[in-house]
Amino acid sequence: MKKILIALLVLAALSAVTLNLLSRKAPEFLRESIERALNKKVMIQSIEYQFPWVFELRGFQIQEKDPFEGEESFVVDQVHLEVSPLSLSSKKLVLNKVQVENANIVVRKYRGKLFHALSDTMKTVGEDTGIVQAGGSVKGEAARMPLDIHKFFIARSHFKFIDYDVEQNGFVVTFDGIDAKIRDIRLPFSSGRTYYDLSARLVQGRGQKAAEAKISGWTEFADIGTDVNINMSGVFLPYFRPYYAQVTPASIEDGFLDLRTNIRILNKDLTASVDLEMINLLFQSYEDENQLFGLKADELLSFLKDRSGRLRFQIVVKWNIADRSASPRDAIRRSIERSLKSTVLGNIGNILQKTIEKISEKGGFEQANNDPGGIVSKIKSFFK
């Protein structure tokens, strides 16, 4: 009994020493692991360690490197982390659960590249952080540590996308009130799907009500395989001129957009099926010769709008994202042109009726009835 008591006392003392050591070493181990996994500077104001695998991080920041040296890409007051015991033996950082609230996330687009908190983890191993040796090992102090996140929860957070490619000073797209659930994040990317489900409000400048956005689906980032649904309502079109100007030189003065989109990517072939509904659409100017997408603008809008002034049509965009010679702008414009012409032809009866009404307004029904050739020529001229 005496020996058992001594053994228990020794075990208790060793446990106390081990716990004290872990309490002092674990926070720094975690910070270094995160920094190695992201290959970016990580700042943490304080780390509270809860034995055995829970960490509470306060004042958490991730900073960018060149060309946005020192600028923040992820900031949050408090992060809850549950680390997997596998992190001790698998030579990678495995997080069973990550929870953040009121986070500020920034993504920048510059010269065709995206810069964000995880951008370096998306590069091929050895691309800029070490030298790949025979057998696949990586030499160099900056070799990245793989990162697995099983569950990632985001609540009441904010997202800012700054696009320096469409405006020199950066065009800003902001989402507020983000609630998201993300499952199975693997960095660097490997086979396996990452599932996500999020909702947010799209900010559209002063005096405009925020649009509502919902996104759900999955992506297999190793080969960009994707199946995602995107629903947005109340998008104020004039605010987003830098983007729609990539497709048409026409200028929109007023109008709102609702859209429902399914995007699928298989073997780098993208297919986007989009249902569009535009409300109170008003143009400030059209394309050359008063056209829109190769059709006469006034007639097109007149034919497509319903009695409430809504304009509805569908487009299907097909694009091989691996083909560098193919332009997404051209793919979208061709798809809109095809869709509009198909929609108009599908409503040819409506076109005939409205054409007759217009001719009747000018010359009466008798002239319209006695001039069928004129009606046909009107329709033909619409497609010229």
Contacts in CASP RR format, 6 or more apart in sequence:
PFRMAT RR
TARGET T0000
AUTHOR 0000-0000-0000
METHOD contacts of the structure
MODEL  1
MKKILIALLVLAALSAVTLNLLSRKAPEFLRESIERALNKKVMIQSIEYQ
FPWVFELRGFQIQEKDPFEGEESFVVDQVHLEVSPLSLSSKKLVLNKVQV
ENANIVVRKYRGKLFHALSDTMKTVGEDTGIVQAGGSVKGEAARMPLDIH
KFFIARSHFKFIDYDVEQNGFVVTFDGIDAKIRDIRLPFSSGRTYYDLSA
RLVQGRGQKAAEAKISGWTEFADIGTDVNINMSGVFLPYFRPYYAQVTPA
SIEDGFLDLRTNIRILNKDLTASVDLEMINLLFQSYEDENQLFGLKADEL
LSFLKDRSGRLRFQIVVKWNIADRSASPRDAIRRSIERSLKSTVLGNIGN
ILQKTIEKISEKGGFEQANNDPGGIVSKIKSFFK
19 51 0 8 1.000
22 49 0 8 1.000
22 51 0 8 1.000
22 52 0 8 1.000
23 49 0 8 1.000
23 51 0 8 1.000
26 49 0 8 1.000
26 55 0 8 1.000
27 44 0 8 1.000
27 47 0 8 1.000
27 49 0 8 1.000
27 55 0 8 1.000
30 47 0 8 1.000
30 55 0 8 1.000
30 81 0 8 1.000
30 83 0 8 1.000
31 42 0 8 1.000
31 44 0 8 1.000
31 47 0 8 1.000
33 87 0 8 1.000
33 93 0 8 1.000
33 145 0 8 1.000
34 42 0 8 1.000
34 93 0 8 1.000
35 41 0 8 1.000
35 42 0 8 1.000
36 142 0 8 1.000
36 143 0 8 1.000
36 144 0 8 1.000
36 145 0 8 1.000
37 92 0 8 1.000
37 93 0 8 1.000
37 121 0 8 1.000
37 144 0 8 1.000
37 145 0 8 1.000
37 146 0 8 1.000
37 147 0 8 1.000
37 187 0 8 1.000
38 62 0 8 1.000
38 117 0 8 1.000
38 118 0 8 1.000
38 120 0 8 1.000
38 121 0 8 1.000
38 147 0 8 1.000
39 120 0 8 1.000
39 121 0 8 1.000
39 129 0 8 1.000
39 142 0 8 1.000
39 144 0 8 1.000
40 62 0 8 1.000
40 63 0 8 1.000
40 64 0 8 1.000
40 65 0 8 1.000
40 73 0 8 1.000
40 117 0 8 1.000
40 120 0 8 1.000
41 62 0 8 1.000
41 63 0 8 1.000
41 65 0 8 1.000
41 70 0 8 1.000
42 60 0 8 1.000
42 61 0 8 1.000
42 62 0 8 1.000
42 63 0 8 1.000
43 59 0 8 1.000
43 60 0 8 1.000
43 61 0 8 1.000
43 63 0 8 1.000
44 57 0 8 1.000
44 58 0 8 1.000
44 59 0 8 1.000
44 60 0 8 1.000
44 61 0 8 1.000
45 58 0 8 1.000
45 59 0 8 1.000
45 60 0 8 1.000
46 57 0 8 1.000
46 58 0 8 1.000
46 59 0 8 1.000
47 55 0 8 1.000
47 56 0 8 1.000
47 57 0 8 1.000
47 58 0 8 1.000
48 55 0 8 1.000
48 56 0 8 1.000
48 57 0 8 1.000
48 58 0 8 1.000
49 55 0 8 1.000
50 56 0 8 1.000
52 85 0 8 1.000
53 82 0 8 1.000
53 83 0 8 1.000
53 84 0 8 1.000
53 85 0 8 1.000
53 96 0 8 1.000
54 80 0 8 1.000
54 81 0 8 1.000
54 82 0 8 1.000
54 83 0 8 1.000
55 80 0 8 1.000
55 81 0 8 1.000
55 82 0 8 1.000
55 83 0 8 1.000
56 78 0 8 1.000
56 79 0 8 1.000
56 80 0 8 1.000
56 81 0 8 1.000
57 78 0 8 1.000
57 79 0 8 1.000
57 80 0 8 1.000
57 81 0 8 1.000
58 77 0 8 1.000
58 78 0 8 1.000
58 79 0 8 1.000
59 75 0 8 1.000
59 76 0 8 1.000
59 77 0 8 1.000
59 78 0 8 1.000
60 74 0 8 1.000
60 75 0 8 1.000
60 76 0 8 1.000
60 77 0 8 1.000
60 78 0 8 1.000
60 79 0 8 1.000
61 72 0 8 1.000
61 74 0 8 1.000
61 75 0 8 1.000
62 72 0 8 1.000
62 73 0 8 1.000
62 74 0 8 1.000
62 75 0 8 1.000
62 117 0 8 1.000
63 70 0 8 1.000
63 71 0 8 1.000
63 72 0 8 1.000
63 73 0 8 1.000
64 70 0 8 1.000
64 71 0 8 1.000
64 72 0 8 1.000
64 73 0 8 1.000
64 108 0 8 1.000
64 115 0 8 1.000
65 120 0 8 1.000
67 110 0 8 1.000
67 115 0 8 1.000
68 108 0 8 1.000
68 110 0 8 1.000
68 115 0 8 1.000
71 106 0 8 1.000
71 108 0 8 1.000
72 104 0 8 1.000
72 106 0 8 1.000
73 105 0 8 1.000
73 106 0 8 1.000
73 107 0 8 1.000
73 108 0 8 1.000
73 115 0 8 1.000
73 116 0 8 1.000
73 117 0 8 1.000
74 103 0 8 1.000
74 104 0 8 1.000
74 105 0 8 1.000
74 106 0 8 1.000
74 116 0 8 1.000
74 117 0 8 1.000
75 103 0 8 1.000
75 104 0 8 1.000
76 100 0 8 1.000
76 101 0 8 1.000
76 102 0 8 1.000
76 103 0 8 1.000
76 104 0 8 1.000
76 157 0 8 1.000
77 101 0 8 1.000
77 102 0 8 1.000
78 100 0 8 1.000
78 101 0 8 1.000
79 98 0 8 1.000
79 99 0 8 1.000
79 100 0 8 1.000
80 97 0 8 1.000
80 98 0 8 1.000
80 99 0 8 1.000
80 100 0 8 1.000
81 95 0 8 1.000
81 97 0 8 1.000
81 98 0 8 1.000
82 95 0 8 1.000
82 96 0 8 1.000
82 97 0 8 1.000
82 98 0 8 1.000
83 93 0 8 1.000
83 94 0 8 1.000
83 95 0 8 1.000
83 96 0 8 1.000
84 94 0 8 1.000
84 95 0 8 1.000
84 96 0 8 1.000
84 148 0 8 1.000
84 150 0 8 1.000
86 92 0 8 1.000
86 94 0 8 1.000
87 93 0 8 1.000
87 94 0 8 1.000
91 145 0 8 1.000
91 146 0 8 1.000
92 145 0 8 1.000
92 146 0 8 1.000
92 147 0 8 1.000
92 148 0 8 1.000
93 145 0 8 1.000
93 146 0 8 1.000
93 147 0 8 1.000
93 148 0 8 1.000
94 147 0 8 1.000
94 148 0 8 1.000
94 150 0 8 1.000
95 147 0 8 1.000
95 148 0 8 1.000
95 149 0 8 1.000
95 150 0 8 1.000
96 150 0 8 1.000
96 151 0 8 1.000
97 150 0 8 1.000
97 151 0 8 1.000
97 152 0 8 1.000
97 153 0 8 1.000
98 149 0 8 1.000
98 151 0 8 1.000
98 152 0 8 1.000
98 153 0 8 1.000
99 153 0 8 1.000
99 155 0 8 1.000
100 153 0 8 1.000
100 154 0 8 1.000
100 155 0 8 1.000
100 157 0 8 1.000
101 154 0 8 1.000
101 155 0 8 1.000
101 156 0 8 1.000
101 157 0 8 1.000
102 155 0 8 1.000
102 156 0 8 1.000
102 157 0 8 1.000
102 158 0 8 1.000
103 154 0 8 1.000
103 157 0 8 1.000
103 158 0 8 1.000
104 157 0 8 1.000
104 158 0 8 1.000
104 160 0 8 1.000
105 116 0 8 1.000
105 117 0 8 1.000
105 157 0 8 1.000
105 158 0 8 1.000
105 159 0 8 1.000
105 160 0 8 1.000
106 116 0 8 1.000
106 159 0 8 1.000
106 160 0 8 1.000
106 161 0 8 1.000
106 162 0 8 1.000
107 114 0 8 1.000
107 115 0 8 1.000
107 116 0 8 1.000
107 159 0 8 1.000
107 160 0 8 1.000
107 161 0 8 1.000
107 162 0 8 1.000
108 114 0 8 1.000
108 115 0 8 1.000
108 116 0 8 1.000
108 161 0 8 1.000
108 162 0 8 1.000
108 163 0 8 1.000
108 164 0 8 1.000
109 115 0 8 1.000
109 161 0 8 1.000
109 162 0 8 1.000
109 163 0 8 1.000
109 164 0 8 1.000
109 165 0 8 1.000
110 164 0 8 1.000
110 165 0 8 1.000
111 164 0 8 1.000
111 165 0 8 1.000
112 165 0 8 1.000
113 119 0 8 1.000
118 187 0 8 1.000
120 128 0 8 1.000
120 129 0 8 1.000
120 144 0 8 1.000
121 144 0 8 1.000
121 147 0 8 1.000
121 187 0 8 1.000
121 188 0 8 1.000
122 187 0 8 1.000
122 188 0 8 1.000
122 189 0 8 1.000
122 221 0 8 1.000
123 129 0 8 1.000
123 188 0 8 1.000
124 188 0 8 1.000
125 132 0 8 1.000
125 138 0 8 1.000
125 144 0 8 1.000
125 188 0 8 1.000
126 132 0 8 1.000
126 138 0 8 1.000
126 143 0 8 1.000
129 138 0 8 1.000
129 140 0 8 1.000
129 142 0 8 1.000
129 143 0 8 1.000
129 144 0 8 1.000
130 138 0 8 1.000
130 139 0 8 1.000
130 140 0 8 1.000
130 142 0 8 1.000
130 143 0 8 1.000
131 138 0 8 1.000
131 139 0 8 1.000
131 140 0 8 1.000
132 138 0 8 1.000
133 139 0 8 1.000
138 144 0 8 1.000
144 188 0 8 1.000
146 186 0 8 1.000
146 187 0 8 1.000
146 188 0 8 1.000
147 185 0 8 1.000
147 186 0 8 1.000
147 187 0 8 1.000
148 185 0 8 1.000
148 186 0 8 1.000
148 187 0 8 1.000
149 182 0 8 1.000
149 184 0 8 1.000
149 185 0 8 1.000
150 183 0 8 1.000
150 184 0 8 1.000
151 181 0 8 1.000
151 182 0 8 1.000
151 183 0 8 1.000
152 180 0 8 1.000
152 181 0 8 1.000
152 182 0 8 1.000
152 183 0 8 1.000
152 185 0 8 1.000
153 180 0 8 1.000
153 181 0 8 1.000
153 182 0 8 1.000
154 178 0 8 1.000
154 179 0 8 1.000
154 180 0 8 1.000
154 181 0 8 1.000
154 182 0 8 1.000
154 198 0 8 1.000
155 179 0 8 1.000
156 177 0 8 1.000
156 178 0 8 1.000
156 179 0 8 1.000
157 177 0 8 1.000
157 178 0 8 1.000
157 179 0 8 1.000
157 180 0 8 1.000
158 174 0 8 1.000
158 175 0 8 1.000
158 176 0 8 1.000
158 177 0 8 1.000
158 178 0 8 1.000
159 174 0 8 1.000
159 175 0 8 1.000
159 178 0 8 1.000
159 200 0 8 1.000
160 172 0 8 1.000
160 173 0 8 1.000
160 174 0 8 1.000
160 175 0 8 1.000
161 172 0 8 1.000
161 173 0 8 1.000
161 174 0 8 1.000
162 170 0 8 1.000
162 171 0 8 1.000
162 172 0 8 1.000
163 170 0 8 1.000
163 171 0 8 1.000
163 172 0 8 1.000
163 173 0 8 1.000
163 242 0 8 1.000
164 170 0 8 1.000
166 242 0 8 1.000
166 243 0 8 1.000
166 246 0 8 1.000
167 242 0 8 1.000
171 242 0 8 1.000
173 202 0 8 1.000
174 202 0 8 1.000
174 203 0 8 1.000
175 200 0 8 1.000
175 201 0 8 1.000
175 202 0 8 1.000
175 203 0 8 1.000
175 213 0 8 1.000
176 200 0 8 1.000
176 201 0 8 1.000
176 203 0 8 1.000
176 210 0 8 1.000
177 200 0 8 1.000
177 201 0 8 1.000
178 198 0 8 1.000
178 199 0 8 1.000
178 200 0 8 1.000
179 198 0 8 1.000
179 199 0 8 1.000
179 200 0 8 1.000
180 196 0 8 1.000
180 197 0 8 1.000
180 198 0 8 1.000
180 199 0 8 1.000
181 196 0 8 1.000
181 197 0 8 1.000
181 198 0 8 1.000
182 194 0 8 1.000
182 195 0 8 1.000
182 196 0 8 1.000
182 198 0 8 1.000
183 194 0 8 1.000
183 195 0 8 1.000
183 196 0 8 1.000
184 192 0 8 1.000
184 193 0 8 1.000
184 194 0 8 1.000
184 195 0 8 1.000
185 194 0 8 1.000
186 192 0 8 1.000
186 194 0 8 1.000
186 221 0 8 1.000
189 221 0 8 1.000
189 222 0 8 1.000
190 222 0 8 1.000
191 220 0 8 1.000
191 222 0 8 1.000
192 220 0 8 1.000
192 222 0 8 1.000
193 218 0 8 1.000
193 219 0 8 1.000
193 220 0 8 1.000
194 218 0 8 1.000
194 219 0 8 1.000
194 220 0 8 1.000
194 221 0 8 1.000
195 217 0 8 1.000
195 218 0 8 1.000
196 215 0 8 1.000
196 216 0 8 1.000
196 217 0 8 1.000
196 218 0 8 1.000
196 219 0 8 1.000
197 215 0 8 1.000
197 216 0 8 1.000
197 217 0 8 1.000
198 214 0 8 1.000
198 215 0 8 1.000
198 216 0 8 1.000
199 212 0 8 1.000
199 213 0 8 1.000
199 214 0 8 1.000
199 215 0 8 1.000
200 213 0 8 1.000
201 210 0 8 1.000
201 211 0 8 1.000
201 212 0 8 1.000
201 213 0 8 1.000
202 210 0 8 1.000
202 211 0 8 1.000
202 212 0 8 1.000
202 213 0 8 1.000
202 232 0 8 1.000
202 235 0 8 1.000
203 210 0 8 1.000
204 210 0 8 1.000
204 211 0 8 1.000
204 235 0 8 1.000
204 236 0 8 1.000
204 239 0 8 1.000
205 236 0 8 1.000
205 239 0 8 1.000
208 236 0 8 1.000
208 239 0 8 1.000
209 234 0 8 1.000
211 232 0 8 1.000
211 233 0 8 1.000
211 234 0 8 1.000
211 235 0 8 1.000
211 236 0 8 1.000
212 232 0 8 1.000
212 233 0 8 1.000
212 234 0 8 1.000
213 230 0 8 1.000
213 231 0 8 1.000
213 232 0 8 1.000
214 229 0 8 1.000
214 230 0 8 1.000
214 231 0 8 1.000
214 232 0 8 1.000
215 228 0 8 1.000
215 229 0 8 1.000
215 230 0 8 1.000
215 231 0 8 1.000
216 228 0 8 1.000
216 229 0 8 1.000
217 226 0 8 1.000
217 227 0 8 1.000
217 228 0 8 1.000
217 229 0 8 1.000
218 226 0 8 1.000
218 227 0 8 1.000
218 228 0 8 1.000
219 225 0 8 1.000
219 226 0 8 1.000
219 228 0 8 1.000
220 226 0 8 1.000
223 267 0 8 1.000
223 268 0 8 1.000
224 265 0 8 1.000
224 268 0 8 1.000
224 321 0 8 1.000
225 265 0 8 1.000
225 266 0 8 1.000
226 263 0 8 1.000
226 264 0 8 1.000
226 265 0 8 1.000
227 262 0 8 1.000
227 263 0 8 1.000
227 264 0 8 1.000
228 262 0 8 1.000
228 263 0 8 1.000
229 260 0 8 1.000
229 261 0 8 1.000
229 262 0 8 1.000
230 259 0 8 1.000
230 260 0 8 1.000
230 261 0 8 1.000
230 262 0 8 1.000
230 263 0 8 1.000
231 259 0 8 1.000
231 260 0 8 1.000
231 261 0 8 1.000
232 257 0 8 1.000
232 258 0 8 1.000
232 259 0 8 1.000
233 258 0 8 1.000
234 256 0 8 1.000
234 257 0 8 1.000
234 258 0 8 1.000
234 279 0 8 1.000
235 256 0 8 1.000
235 257 0 8 1.000
235 258 0 8 1.000
235 259 0 8 1.000
236 255 0 8 1.000
236 256 0 8 1.000
237 244 0 8 1.000
237 252 0 8 1.000
237 254 0 8 1.000
237 255 0 8 1.000
237 256 0 8 1.000
237 257 0 8 1.000
237 278 0 8 1.000
237 281 0 8 1.000
238 252 0 8 1.000
238 253 0 8 1.000
238 254 0 8 1.000
238 255 0 8 1.000
241 251 0 8 1.000
241 252 0 8 1.000
244 252 0 8 1.000
246 329 0 8 1.000
247 329 0 8 1.000
247 332 0 8 1.000
247 333 0 8 1.000
247 336 0 8 1.000
248 287 0 8 1.000
248 292 0 8 1.000
248 293 0 8 1.000
248 333 0 8 1.000
249 287 0 8 1.000
249 288 0 8 1.000
250 283 0 8 1.000
250 285 0 8 1.000
250 286 0 8 1.000
250 287 0 8 1.000
250 292 0 8 1.000
250 297 0 8 1.000
251 283 0 8 1.000
251 284 0 8 1.000
251 285 0 8 1.000
252 281 0 8 1.000
252 282 0 8 1.000
252 283 0 8 1.000
252 284 0 8 1.000
253 282 0 8 1.000
253 283 0 8 1.000
253 284 0 8 1.000
254 280 0 8 1.000
254 281 0 8 1.000
254 282 0 8 1.000
255 278 0 8 1.000
255 279 0 8 1.000
255 280 0 8 1.000
255 281 0 8 1.000
255 282 0 8 1.000
256 278 0 8 1.000
256 279 0 8 1.000
256 280 0 8 1.000
257 276 0 8 1.000
257 277 0 8 1.000
257 278 0 8 1.000
257 279 0 8 1.000
258 276 0 8 1.000
258 277 0 8 1.000
258 279 0 8 1.000
259 274 0 8 1.000
259 275 0 8 1.000
259 276 0 8 1.000
259 277 0 8 1.000
260 274 0 8 1.000
260 275 0 8 1.000
261 272 0 8 1.000
261 273 0 8 1.000
261 274 0 8 1.000
261 275 0 8 1.000
262 272 0 8 1.000
262 273 0 8 1.000
263 270 0 8 1.000
263 271 0 8 1.000
263 272 0 8 1.000
264 270 0 8 1.000
264 271 0 8 1.000
264 272 0 8 1.000
265 271 0 8 1.000
265 321 0 8 1.000
268 320 0 8 1.000
268 321 0 8 1.000
268 322 0 8 1.000
269 318 0 8 1.000
269 319 0 8 1.000
269 320 0 8 1.000
269 321 0 8 1.000
270 317 0 8 1.000
270 318 0 8 1.000
270 319 0 8 1.000
270 320 0 8 1.000
270 321 0 8 1.000
271 316 0 8 1.000
271 317 0 8 1.000
271 318 0 8 1.000
272 315 0 8 1.000
272 316 0 8 1.000
272 317 0 8 1.000
273 314 0 8 1.000
273 316 0 8 1.000
274 314 0 8 1.000
274 315 0 8 1.000
274 316 0 8 1.000
274 317 0 8 1.000
275 312 0 8 1.000
275 314 0 8 1.000
276 311 0 8 1.000
276 312 0 8 1.000
276 313 0 8 1.000
276 314 0 8 1.000
276 315 0 8 1.000
277 310 0 8 1.000
277 311 0 8 1.000
277 312 0 8 1.000
278 310 0 8 1.000
278 311 0 8 1.000
278 312 0 8 1.000
279 309 0 8 1.000
279 310 0 8 1.000
280 309 0 8 1.000
281 301 0 8 1.000
281 305 0 8 1.000
281 309 0 8 1.000
281 311 0 8 1.000
283 297 0 8 1.000
283 301 0 8 1.000
286 292 0 8 1.000
286 297 0 8 1.000
287 293 0 8 1.000
287 294 0 8 1.000
287 297 0 8 1.000
290 296 0 8 1.000
290 297 0 8 1.000
290 298 0 8 1.000
291 297 0 8 1.000
292 300 0 8 1.000
292 301 0 8 1.000
292 340 0 8 1.000
293 333 0 8 1.000
293 336 0 8 1.000
293 337 0 8 1.000
293 340 0 8 1.000
294 337 0 8 1.000
295 340 0 8 1.000
295 341 0 8 1.000
295 344 0 8 1.000
295 382 0 8 1.000
295 383 0 8 1.000
296 381 0 8 1.000
296 382 0 8 1.000
299 382 0 8 1.000
300 340 0 8 1.000
300 344 0 8 1.000
300 382 0 8 1.000
301 311 0 8 1.000
302 354 0 8 1.000
303 344 0 8 1.000
303 347 0 8 1.000
303 350 0 8 1.000
303 351 0 8 1.000
303 354 0 8 1.000
304 311 0 8 1.000
304 312 0 8 1.000
304 313 0 8 1.000
304 340 0 8 1.000
304 343 0 8 1.000
304 344 0 8 1.000
304 347 0 8 1.000
305 311 0 8 1.000
306 312 0 8 1.000
313 339 0 8 1.000
313 340 0 8 1.000
313 343 0 8 1.000
314 339 0 8 1.000
314 343 0 8 1.000
315 332 0 8 1.000
315 335 0 8 1.000
315 336 0 8 1.000
315 338 0 8 1.000
315 339 0 8 1.000
316 335 0 8 1.000
316 339 0 8 1.000
317 331 0 8 1.000
317 332 0 8 1.000
317 335 0 8 1.000
318 331 0 8 1.000
318 335 0 8 1.000
319 326 0 8 1.000
319 328 0 8 1.000
319 331 0 8 1.000
320 326 0 8 1.000
341 383 0 8 1.000
344 351 0 8 1.000
344 382 0 8 1.000
344 383 0 8 1.000
348 379 0 8 1.000
351 379 0 8 1.000
351 382 0 8 1.000
352 375 0 8 1.000
352 379 0 8 1.000
355 375 0 8 1.000
355 378 0 8 1.000
355 379 0 8 1.000
356 368 0 8 1.000
356 375 0 8 1.000
358 378 0 8 1.000
359 367 0 8 1.000
359 368 0 8 1.000
359 371 0 8 1.000
359 374 0 8 1.000
359 375 0 8 1.000
359 378 0 8 1.000
360 367 0 8 1.000
360 368 0 8 1.000
368 375 0 8 1.000
END
